[in-house]
Amino acid sequence: MLFHFVERKWWYFLFSALLIVPGVFFLAIGGLRPGIEFKGGTLLEISFANRPDDALVKNFFTSHGHDEATIQGVAGGGVEVRTTEMLPAELASTEQGLKETFGSDTRITNSSVVSPSFSAELIQNAIKSIALASLLIVLLIAWAFRNFGWAAFRYGIAAIIALLHDAAVVLGIFAILGYFLKIEVDSLFVTAVLTIIGFSVHDTIVVFDRIRENLRLNPGEALNPVINYSIMQTLARSVITSLTVVFTLLALFLFGGFSVRNFALALLIGIVSGTYSSIFNASQIISLWQEVEDRVRHRRLAAAT
Amino acid sequence: MNRAFPWLVFLVFALSVFIDIPKHQISFPFPPSCPGVCLNLGPIQVNQEIKTHLGLDLQGGTQLLLQMNTGEIPAGQSIADYNDRARRVIDRRINGLGVSEPVIQAVGDDKILLQLPGIDDIQQANDIATKQAKLEIKIPDKDNPGQYKSLTPPLTGEHLNATYVAFDQSNQPVVHFEFTGADADRWVQLSKDFLNQPVQITLDGSQISAPVIQNVFTSGAGQISGNFTVATAKQLSNLINSGALPVSLQVIQSQRVEPTLGRQSVDRSLIAGAMGLLLVAFFMIAYYRVPGVLAVMALLYYTALAYAIFRLIPVTLTLAGIAGFILSIGMAVDANVLTFERLKEELRSGKSLRVAVEEGRKRAFPSIFYSNLATVLTAVILYLFGTGTVRGFAFTLGIGVAVSFFTAVVVTQMLLHGAIEFSSLRRRWLYGVEERTTEPPPDRHAPRPAPAL
């Protein structure tokens, strides 16, 4: 039995578009929220014996010169407060003030401060690592397809489109989450995206390698059946490898605690998307390319005669 | 395969498990106190601590990232050199506090990372890191009565013997100091010039005391008094003895985590790791049967070995680092999956089990090597450009993938070769392939499968 991986390609492209287009929309309207690492500021996790009304907490910070403070409840009876940068002396006096206002059991369990000047450097670092990783991945693709001859170029382009697809899915979903649930992105998110890109490229290359082998072994065979067969051959490996990674990420997401949850979520989305794109998008682009090329040649021949 | 080889593999496993056990010592020939592995065999000296190093987010404490004010450094002088000196000053200050395992690290040329496990008081951490501790003696300013001004050149605490806490006539704690060299002569001269006048002793520009000079000094010695308790006098003495920071430092990033929160995170990570391992193990056995069981054994081997390496290097484990480790468990299986899928294909094409195992290994190897290389490269980039959290993730992911390469290529293969020696384990269905008689005829339309990936 052969599954119609190639013949139904427009359905698979449509499915990808349905995933990506809303995400791109929310990206465009600024849905992706930079965390304090990227814009500077203070993040406090405060725990109370009895959690007071958010408005009271807000009042406290307003009266201590932090009009901009935002209060957000978290699991376990605590709140997260975001303000502009606080220096250590101010942090110490804030904790003292919180104890006086809300009772001596009030504690800042976790405080994290990044100065705006340093966050600019962190953004630069993130951009540098993305640029370097992209360069390396293009080299990796070039190297992986070194034996593909003239076709190397189209395989490379298809692999790059597949990885852009995965990056777009993750960024888009986090833009939507940022817009509606105020989820922020930090340098761990950048790390997740880079890890996903590496994973996606490798997945795609495994499929393409099979296509090349099968083309070599079956000269004269049409491209589409070969692609179908090659995807079938690598399907088990792709799905199972992703599944085991998904299992571990799911465990991290469910049990790993608050600070790695978004990280695990980003990886989870990316790995699933990477598997999808390597099975349902990458090879289909090769097929489409060939079909367009055939049609152009056909038309030219028709015009010549 | 060499006969001794399986024993070597087993020895590595036994050693890993031994290192993973929480508390123990290996010492020869029995030094009195040993933090881990201690060997003293003449030319061979080993003194390696074995312990899991937890990051600040897992054990609680305060972390500061400090930016040097490079504008204060005279042109032409090395910034790295100033960084070095500043770190030594901070190191001396912390030594007086009894913090266990502080981290004082240069980050680039102009930044210093300071980690103080167990220090919950961010104000105290801030004082240690940013108080410049410049002691200076100032003289009365004739033009502005009641004000003080610096000598030219300023008389500072740069050339002092170690100060100590003493008690004056009324039994109040004071800090005793003594100038050395040329500064001692200047100190004596100063007592002649300003006899019966007050001079000001300042720390970082603010006055500690302004005693009146009552007699001409005969040495560079003096004392600072000023409503000290024994503790505050000791603090001041420690601060002066540690020396002044060569440049001022500014906190650009701070993180403080409560120890209870850290412990919760450790528990959560352990649960997540165990659940991840269980899910993967369950799936692999259900799907691959005998090879699945072998893969799970290899996975346990992998976990024990990787953790032992973390303890030996030692790698400081953070939340992100543990996430990387857990992720690498999922990725470690990939190599086994590639091998087993190949094995199935070889079996389906009609080869005997023994041949199929060998062919599967050969043909899966390039893919495995390639996939691991790609992940290690990503980890290296992340490590080079990342800071704190990202580095922790990249490091454990990188080590994890490298170790998994070893376990998949060596350990799983060894187990697989061992397993097919048992006749009861030689049935094809145990490897997820139909018995030969029920195999469907090959699809006429399908291209022939490729021999190599």
Interface residues (C-beta under 8 A of the other chain):
Chain A: L2 E45 L87 P88 A89 L91 A92 R107 I108 T109 N110 S111 S112 V113 V114 S115 S117 F118 L122 N125 A126 K128 S129 L132 A133 L136 L140 A144 S187 L188 V190 T191 L194 T195 I197 G198 F199 V201 H202 I205 V206 D209 R210 E213 N214 R216 L217 N218 E221 P225 V226 Y229 Q233 A236 R237 I240 T241 L243 T244 V245 V246 F247 T248 L249 L250 A251 L252 L254 F255 G256 G257 S259 V260 F263 A264 L267
Chain B: D57 L64 L65 Q67 D121 I122 Q123 A125 N126 Q250 V251 I252 Q253 S254 Q255 R256 V257 E258 T260 L261 Q264 S265 R268 S269 I271 A272 G273 M275 G276 L277 L279 V280 F283 M284 Y287 L319 A320 A323 I326 L327 I329 G330 M331 V333 D334 V337 L338 E341 E345 S367 Y370 S371 A374 T375 L377 T378 I381 L382 L384 F385 G386 T387 T389 V390 F393 A394 L397 D443 H445 A446 P447 R448 P449 A450 P451 A452 L453
